[in-house]
Amino acid sequence: MSKSAVFTAELLSDGHLSIPEMTVKVLLLKKGARVKATIETQQFDKAGFLKLAGIWRNKVGKEIDIYREIFKERDSFGRGEVNY
């Protein structure tokens, strides 16, 4: 059975991605281990979001930030990711 982890990585100057130490430990990764990666940028399209959610049109930035955090938390909930 494979494990998966969701984490934020930094694109290093040599083109590699950093993997958090805790992720390496939890997944029992060794040097040279092959992993499958899905790359996704973290961008938030406020205009597009407001267009889809008309009731949010008059909300201030802080209220939208709170909703965004709730959405991200729910999006990752229950997908089998390693939580630490």
TIMI-2910 file (N, C-alpha, C, CB; in pm, 1 decimal, decimal comma, always signed):
<rs>
+----------+----------+----------+----------+----------+----------+----------+----------+----------+----------+----------+----------+------+
!      n_x !      n_y !      n_z !     ca_x !     ca_y !     ca_z !      c_x !      c_y !      c_z !     cb_x !     cb_y !     cb_z ! resn !
+----------+----------+----------+----------+----------+----------+----------+----------+----------+----------+----------+----------+------+
!    +84,5 !   -117,2 !     +0,0 !     +0,0 !     +0,0 !     +0,0 !    +89,0 !   +123,4 !     +0,0 !    -96,1 !     -0,2 !   +121,6 !  Met !
!    +63,0 !   +214,1 !    -87,4 !   +145,5 !   +334,5 !    -94,6 !    +88,4 !   +444,1 !     -5,5 !   +156,2 !   +384,1 !   -239,6 !  Ser !
!   +178,3 !   +530,4 !    +41,3 !   +138,2 !   +645,7 !   +120,8 !   +156,3 !   +768,6 !    +34,0 !   +221,1 !   +656,7 !   +253,7 !  Lys !
!    +83,3 !   +872,7 !    +67,2 !   +101,7 !   +998,2 !     -4,5 !   +111,2 !  +1111,2 !    +96,3 !    -13,9 !  +1023,0 !   -104,9 !  Ser !
!   +171,2 !  +1219,9 !    +55,0 !   +185,7 !  +1337,0 !   +140,2 !   +164,1 !  +1461,2 !    +56,1 !   +324,8 !  +1340,0 !   +208,9 !  Ala !
!   +100,4 !  +1559,2 !   +113,3 !    +82,3 !  +1687,9 !    +47,5 !   +167,2 !  +1787,4 !   +124,2 !    -69,6 !  +1731,6 !    +42,8 !  Val !
!   +251,3 !  +1859,8 !    +52,9 !   +337,9 !  +1957,4 !   +117,5 !   +371,4 !  +2067,7 !    +19,4 !   +466,1 !  +1891,1 !   +170,6 !  Phe !
!   +420,7 !  +2177,7 !    +71,8 !   +464,5 !  +2288,5 !    -10,5 !   +614,9 !  +2276,5 !    -28,3 !   +425,4 !  +2425,6 !    +52,7 !  Thr !
!   +659,5 !  +2283,3 !   -151,3 !   +802,0 !  +2270,0 !   -181,2 !   +855,0 !  +2398,7 !   -242,9 !   +827,1 !  +2150,7 !   -275,8 !  Ala !
!   +983,4 !  +2414,5 !   -232,9 !  +1050,2 !  +2529,3 !   -293,6 !  +1127,0 !  +2480,3 !   -416,2 !  +1146,1 !  +2600,3 !   -191,3 !  Glu !
!  +1114,4 !  +2554,1 !   -525,6 !  +1191,4 !  +2522,5 !   -644,4 !  +1331,3 !  +2577,8 !   -623,4 !  +1125,1 !  +2581,1 !   -773,8 !  Leu !
!  +1429,5 !  +2488,5 !   -617,7 !  +1566,5 !  +2527,8 !   -589,7 !  +1633,8 !  +2581,3 !   -716,1 !  +1645,7 !  +2409,4 !   -532,7 !  Leu !
!  +1744,7 !  +2649,4 !   -698,9 !  +1813,6 !  +2711,4 !   -812,9 !  +1862,1 !  +2609,5 !   -915,3 !  +1931,3 !  +2792,9 !   -763,7 !  Ser !
!  +1883,3 !  +2484,4 !   -872,4 !  +1928,5 !  +2381,2 !   -966,4 !  +1812,5 !  +2308,8 !  -1034,9 !  +2015,3 !  +2280,3 !   -893,9 !  Asp !
!  +1688,3 !  +2355,6 !  -1009,7 !  +1571,5 !  +2296,6 !  -1074,4 !  +1507,0 !  +2183,5 !   -996,3 !  +1609,4 !  +2246,8 !  -1208,1 !  Gly !
!  +1564,9 !  +2143,4 !   -884,7 !  +1507,2 !  +2038,8 !   -802,2 !  +1404,7 !  +2099,0 !   -705,6 !  +1617,6 !  +1963,6 !   -724,8 !  His !
!  +1322,1 !  +2010,8 !   -649,0 !  +1225,2 !  +2053,4 !   -548,1 !  +1271,9 !  +2006,8 !   -410,9 !  +1083,2 !  +1997,9 !   -579,6 !  Leu !
!  +1248,5 !  +2089,8 !   -310,5 !  +1280,0 !  +2049,8 !   -173,9 !  +1166,6 !  +1962,0 !   -121,4 !  +1301,6 !  +2174,5 !    -82,2 !  Ser !
!  +1201,8 !  +1861,8 !    -40,2 !  +1102,7 !  +1777,6 !    +26,8 !  +1124,5 !  +1796,0 !   +176,1 !  +1115,1 !  +1625,1 !    -16,0 !  Ile !
!  +1020,2 !  +1834,5 !   +249,0 !  +1036,0 !  +1854,3 !   +393,1 !  +1089,4 !  +1728,9 !   +462,3 !   +902,7 !  +1894,9 !   +455,1 !  Pro !
!  +1175,7 !  +1748,0 !   +559,7 !  +1238,1 !  +1637,0 !   +631,5 !  +1134,4 !  +1543,2 !   +692,5 !  +1329,9 !  +1690,3 !   +740,4 !  Glu !
!  +1026,8 !  +1600,1 !   +747,1 !   +923,1 !  +1517,2 !   +808,7 !   +857,6 !  +1426,5 !   +704,6 !   +816,8 !  +1605,6 !   +876,8 !  Met !
!   +838,5 !  +1475,1 !   +584,1 !   +779,8 !  +1394,0 !   +477,1 !   +872,7 !  +1278,3 !   +442,0 !   +751,9 !  +1480,3 !   +351,8 !  Thr !
!  +1001,5 !  +1306,5 !   +433,7 !  +1100,8 !  +1202,2 !   +404,6 !  +1093,5 !  +1093,4 !   +511,5 !  +1244,5 !  +1262,5 !   +397,6 !  Val !
!  +1085,2 !  +1133,2 !   +638,1 !  +1079,7 !  +1036,1 !   +748,1 !   +951,3 !   +954,5 !   +744,8 !  +1091,8 !  +1107,4 !   +882,5 !  Lys !
!   +837,9 !  +1022,5 !   +727,9 !   +708,7 !   +954,1 !   +731,9 !   +695,5 !   +855,1 !   +616,1 !   +593,9 !  +1056,2 !   +727,4 !  Val !
!   +744,5 !   +891,8 !   +500,0 !   +733,5 !   +804,5 !   +382,5 !   +850,3 !   +706,4 !   +371,9 !   +725,9 !   +888,6 !   +255,8 !  Leu !
!   +942,3 !   +713,9 !   +466,4 !  +1059,6 !   +624,7 !   +469,4 !  +1140,2 !   +632,8 !   +340,1 !  +1015,4 !   +479,8 !   +493,5 !  Leu !
!  +1162,7 !   +753,2 !   +291,5 !  +1236,5 !   +772,9 !   +166,9 !  +1386,9 !   +761,8 !   +190,4 !  +1202,5 !   +909,4 !   +105,5 !  Leu !
!  +1456,0 !   +701,9 !    +97,2 !  +1601,8 !   +690,6 !    +99,9 !  +1657,6 !   +766,8 !    -19,5 !  +1647,7 !   +540,6 !    +97,6 !  Lys !
!  +1783,7 !   +804,5 !    -13,8 !  +1846,1 !   +873,7 !   -127,2 !  +1831,4 !   +789,0 !   -252,5 !  +1995,9 !   +903,4 !    -99,0 !  Lys !
!  +1792,0 !   +853,5 !   -360,5 !  +1774,1 !   +784,1 !   -487,7 !  +1636,5 !   +721,9 !   -504,4 !  +1877,7 !   +678,1 !   -501,7 !  Gly !
!  +1551,1 !   +730,4 !   -402,0 !  +1416,6 !   +672,8 !   -412,1 !  +1337,9 !   +745,1 !   -520,4 !  +1342,1 !   +681,4 !   -276,2 !  Ala !
!  +1259,0 !   +670,7 !   -593,5 !  +1175,3 !   +729,9 !   -697,3 !  +1037,5 !   +755,9 !   -638,5 !  +1166,2 !   +637,4 !   -823,0 !  Arg !
!   +985,2 !   +874,4 !   -666,6 !   +853,0 !   +912,6 !   -617,7 !   +770,9 !   +967,5 !   -733,5 !   +863,6 !  +1017,0 !   -503,4 !  Val !
!   +642,2 !   +963,1 !   -719,2 !   +550,6 !  +1021,4 !   -817,4 !   +509,0 !  +1157,9 !   -763,9 !   +424,9 !   +928,4 !   -843,4 !  Lys !
!   +517,5 !  +1259,7 !   -845,6 !   +485,3 !  +1395,6 !   -800,7 !   +379,6 !  +1458,1 !   -890,5 !   +611,6 !  +1483,4 !   -798,7 !  Ala !
!   +291,6 !  +1533,0 !   -829,0 !   +194,9 !  +1615,7 !   -900,1 !   +227,0 !  +1759,6 !   -864,4 !    +45,8 !  +1578,0 !   -863,3 !  Thr !
!   +248,7 !  +1843,3 !   -964,0 !   +289,2 !  +1980,4 !   -939,7 !   +168,5 !  +2072,7 !   -958,5 !   +405,6 !  +2021,1 !  -1034,1 !  Ile !
!   +149,5 !  +2162,0 !   -864,4 !    +39,6 !  +2258,0 !   -870,2 !    +89,9 !  +2389,6 !   -812,3 !    -86,9 !  +2206,0 !   -792,3 !  Glu !
!    +69,3 !  +2497,1 !   -882,8 !   +109,8 !  +2626,5 !   -828,5 !     +4,2 !  +2675,7 !   -732,1 !   +132,8 !  +2729,5 !   -941,0 !  Thr !
!    +46,2 !  +2757,3 !   -638,6 !    -47,1 !  +2812,3 !   -541,4 !    -77,7 !  +2956,2 !   -579,7 !    +10,2 !  +2803,9 !   -397,1 !  Gln !
!   -186,8 !  +2971,8 !   -650,3 !   -231,2 !  +3104,6 !   -689,8 !   -379,3 !  +3114,9 !   -658,2 !   -203,1 !  +3132,1 !   -841,3 !  Gln !
!   -421,1 !  +3231,9 !   -622,5 !   -561,9 !  +3253,9 !   -592,0 !   -614,0 !  +3363,2 !   -683,9 !   -582,4 !  +3291,9 !   -441,9 !  Phe !
!   -710,3 !  +3329,4 !   -766,4 !   -769,4 !  +3422,7 !   -860,9 !   -890,2 !  +3489,6 !   -795,9 !   -809,8 !  +3350,7 !   -992,4 !  Asp !
!   -866,1 !  +3603,1 !   -730,3 !   -972,3 !  +3671,8 !   -656,5 !  -1086,1 !  +3713,3 !   -749,9 !   -915,9 !  +3795,2 !   -583,9 !  Lys !
!  -1053,6 !  +3767,6 !   -866,1 !  -1157,1 !  +3811,8 !   -959,4 !  -1243,8 !  +3694,3 !  -1004,9 !  -1093,5 !  +3880,7 !  -1081,0 !  Ala !
!  -1179,0 !  +3583,1 !  -1040,1 !  -1253,1 !  +3464,5 !  -1082,2 !  -1337,6 !  +3407,4 !   -970,4 !  -1158,1 !  +3358,9 !  -1132,8 !  Gly !
!  -1281,1 !  +3407,5 !   -850,8 !  -1354,6 !  +3358,5 !   -734,3 !  -1478,8 !  +3442,7 !   -709,6 !  -1265,0 !  +3358,8 !   -610,0 !  Phe !
!  -1463,2 !  +3574,4 !   -714,7 !  -1576,3 !  +3663,2 !   -689,5 !  -1682,8 !  +3653,2 !   -798,1 !  -1528,3 !  +3806,2 !   -678,2 !  Leu !
!  -1638,7 !  +3626,7 !   -921,2 !  -1735,1 !  +3611,3 !  -1030,1 !  -1822,6 !  +3487,9 !  -1006,7 !  -1662,0 !  +3600,6 !  -1166,0 !  Lys !
!  -1761,2 !  +3380,0 !   -957,7 !  -1835,6 !  +3256,3 !   -932,7 !  -1920,6 !  +3264,3 !   -807,2 !  -1740,2 !  +3139,5 !   -921,7 !  Leu !
!  -1878,1 !  +3341,1 !   -712,6 !  -1948,8 !  +3349,2 !   -584,9 !  -1998,0 !  +3491,4 !   -563,0 !  -1857,5 !  +3304,6 !   -467,9 !  Ala !
!  -2105,2 !  +3526,7 !   -628,4 !  -2157,1 !  +3663,1 !   -623,9 !  -2183,0 !  +3717,5 !   -485,4 !  -2281,3 !  +3670,0 !   -700,5 !  Gly !
!  -2223,0 !  +3632,1 !   -392,9 !  -2249,9 !  +3681,0 !   -257,2 !  -2122,8 !  +3729,1 !   -188,4 !  -2315,5 !  +3571,5 !   -173,5 !  Ile !
!  -2006,4 !  +3690,8 !   -240,2 !  -1879,1 !  +3730,7 !   -180,1 !  -1827,5 !  +3860,8 !   -239,3 !  -1775,4 !  +3621,0 !   -198,6 !  Trp !
!  -1896,1 !  +3914,3 !   -336,9 !  -1849,0 !  +4031,6 !   -409,0 !  -1813,1 !  +4148,7 !   -317,8 !  -1953,3 !  +4075,1 !   -506,9 !  Arg !
!  -1888,9 !  +4170,8 !   -210,9 !  -1865,2 !  +4284,5 !   -122,2 !  -1783,0 !  +4248,8 !     +1,6 !  -1996,6 !  +4343,0 !    -79,3 !  Asn !
!  -1729,4 !  +4130,3 !     +5,2 !  -1650,7 !  +4088,2 !   +120,8 !  -1512,2 !  +4152,7 !   +115,9 !  -1638,6 !  +3933,8 !   +125,6 !  Lys !
!  -1456,7 !  +4174,8 !   +234,1 !  -1322,5 !  +4231,7 !   +242,4 !  -1219,3 !  +4119,4 !   +232,9 !  -1304,3 !  +4312,2 !   +374,3 !  Val !
!  -1094,9 !  +4156,8 !   +209,3 !   -987,4 !  +4059,6 !   +190,8 !   -974,3 !  +3959,5 !   +303,7 !   -858,6 !  +4130,8 !   +174,5 !  Gly !
!   -989,5 !  +4004,3 !   +427,4 !   -974,7 !  +3914,9 !   +543,5 !  -1081,2 !  +3805,2 !   +541,8 !   -983,8 !  +3995,3 !   +675,4 !  Lys !
!  -1204,2 !  +3840,8 !   +507,1 !  -1310,7 !  +3741,0 !   +501,2 !  -1283,4 !  +3638,3 !   +391,5 !  -1446,2 !  +3808,9 !   +477,7 !  Glu !
!  -1232,5 !  +3683,6 !   +280,8 !  -1199,7 !  +3592,7 !   +170,9 !  -1083,2 !  +3502,7 !   +210,0 !  -1165,7 !  +3671,8 !    +42,7 !  Ile !
!   -984,6 !  +3557,6 !   +281,9 !   -870,8 !  +3477,1 !   +328,0 !   -918,2 !  +3363,9 !   +419,6 !   -768,0 !  +3566,1 !   +402,0 !  Asp !
!  -1011,9 !  +3394,6 !   +508,2 !  -1064,9 !  +3292,8 !   +599,8 !  -1134,0 !  +3183,0 !   +519,7 !  -1163,7 !  +3356,0 !   +702,2 !  Ile !
!  -1216,0 !  +3221,9 !   +422,7 !  -1284,5 !  +3122,7 !   +339,7 !  -1184,1 !  +3037,9 !   +262,1 !  -1381,5 !  +3191,8 !   +242,6 !  Tyr !
!  -1080,8 !  +3101,2 !   +208,3 !   -978,9 !  +3028,8 !   +131,7 !   -911,7 !  +2923,1 !   +218,6 !   -873,5 !  +3126,5 !    +75,7 !  Arg !
!   -880,0 !  +2956,3 !   +343,7 !   -815,6 !  +2861,1 !   +434,2 !   -909,8 !  +2744,2 !   +464,7 !   -772,7 !  +2931,3 !   +565,2 !  Glu !
!  -1037,4 !  +2774,3 !   +486,0 !  -1135,1 !  +2668,2 !   +510,5 !  -1145,2 !  +2577,4 !   +387,7 !  -1273,9 !  +2728,3 !   +545,3 !  Ile !
!  -1150,9 !  +2636,9 !   +269,6 !  -1160,7 !  +2559,7 !   +146,0 !  -1039,6 !  +2468,5 !   +127,8 !  -1174,2 !  +2653,5 !    +26,0 !  Phe !
!   -918,2 !  +2522,0 !   +150,0 !   -796,6 !  +2441,3 !   +135,5 !   -795,7 !  +2325,7 !   +234,5 !   -671,6 !  +2528,2 !   +155,3 !  Lys !
!   -839,9 !  +2351,6 !   +357,8 !   -844,0 !  +2246,3 !   +459,9 !   -941,5 !  +2136,3 !   +419,4 !   -883,9 !  +2305,0 !   +597,1 !  Glu !
!  -1058,6 !  +2174,2 !   +373,7 !  -1157,8 !  +2074,7 !   +331,5 !  -1113,8 !  +2000,6 !   +206,2 !  -1292,3 !  +2141,6 !   +307,0 !  Arg !
!  -1044,4 !  +2068,1 !   +117,4 !   -997,6 !  +2006,1 !     -5,7 !   -901,4 !  +1891,7 !    +23,6 !   -930,4 !  +2109,7 !    -95,0 !  Asp !
!   -817,8 !  +1907,7 !   +124,2 !   -719,1 !  +1803,7 !   +154,9 !   -771,3 !  +1699,8 !   +254,5 !   -592,9 !  +1867,4 !   +209,8 !  Ser !
!   -887,9 !  +1721,8 !   +311,8 !   -941,5 !  +1631,2 !   +412,9 !   -989,4 !  +1500,7 !   +350,0 !  -1056,1 !  +1698,2 !   +488,9 !  Phe !
!   -947,5 !  +1391,5 !   +409,3 !   -999,4 !  +1262,4 !   +369,5 !   -946,3 !  +1207,3 !   +239,5 !  -1142,7 !  +1270,5 !   +360,6 !  Gly !
!   -830,9 !  +1253,3 !   +192,5 !   -776,5 !  +1201,7 !    +66,5 !   -659,5 !  +1107,3 !    +91,2 !   -732,2 !  +1317,2 !    -23,7 !  Arg !
!   -638,9 !  +1065,9 !   +215,5 !   -534,8 !   +968,6 !   +245,7 !   -396,0 !  +1027,9 !   +260,1 !   -532,2 !   +865,5 !   +140,3 !  Gly !
!   -385,8 !  +1159,5 !   +270,2 !   -255,2 !  +1219,6 !   +285,8 !   -199,7 !  +1188,2 !   +423,1 !   -262,0 !  +1370,2 !   +263,8 !  Glu !
!    -68,3 !  +1191,9 !   +434,0 !     -2,9 !  +1174,9 !   +562,1 !    -13,7 !  +1304,1 !   +638,5 !   +143,9 !  +1132,6 !   +545,4 !  Val !
!    -67,6 !  +1298,6 !   +757,6 !    -79,6 !  +1418,0 !   +841,4 !    +20,7 !  +1410,2 !   +953,3 !   -222,4 !  +1433,3 !   +897,7 !  Asn !
!    +95,1 !  +1517,1 !   +973,1 !   +191,7 !  +1519,7 !  +1083,2 !   +194,8 !  +1655,5 !  +1144,0 !   +331,1 !  +1479,9 !  +1036,5 !  Tyr !
+----------+----------+----------+----------+----------+----------+----------+----------+----------+----------+----------+----------+------+
</rs>
